[in-house]
């Protein structure tokens, strides 16, 4: 889907910079160096992640070496990788921050405190800042958006795999979408074969989940237009193409 849809979306919307959350790209769990490079080859410029970023242990060395992939900034100190980055894009600098929520998620540091500190550091270099909030609870994502409104250019949520329809520009000029949604199989349960998921819900027992390999696909994304001078969002458009062959 990325190979087919990213180049078209970049052309149609004149995209300068493309960020994707890649933490489930390697067979549904985690990320590998090969998978990351394949995603970059499709036209993705940068990757954020979440609670599955360390599922593939051999990815740790790549995560430490690359400047194109970040993990949530509120992991404990000393964890491999970085939680922020500043990227040069067509004469501008774009700050990128990744944080992970705590509600129904693995234990991590306070995302609000970490986000505030990271944003203050990023704003010393640029007022164009994009935040990926990888969280389960809608309320936690909305709260983060209210918390950072006016201090960052855009905040979008990931993790639940289901795109929301609440794209908006908040009062302080920050573009917001609770969840961008999942790019991948339309069938199954959030991309996984339904039988194993159902077995776990019905009996508490199941084999390892596997990605749906047949049937229709979907492409989920959002396009945000920013003012270079002020860092404020001018427009946000949600993209949801479903039932693709």
Secondary structure by P-SEA (a helix, b strand, c coil): cccccaaaaaaaacccbbbbbcccccccccccaaaaaaaaaaccccccccccccccccaaaaaacccccccccccccccccccccccccccbbbbbbbbbbcccccccccaaaaaaaaaaaaaacccbbbbbbbcccaaaaaaaaaaacccccbbbbcccccccccccccccbbbbbccccccccccccccccaaaaaaaaacccccccccccccbbbbbbbbbbbccccccccbbbbbbbcccc
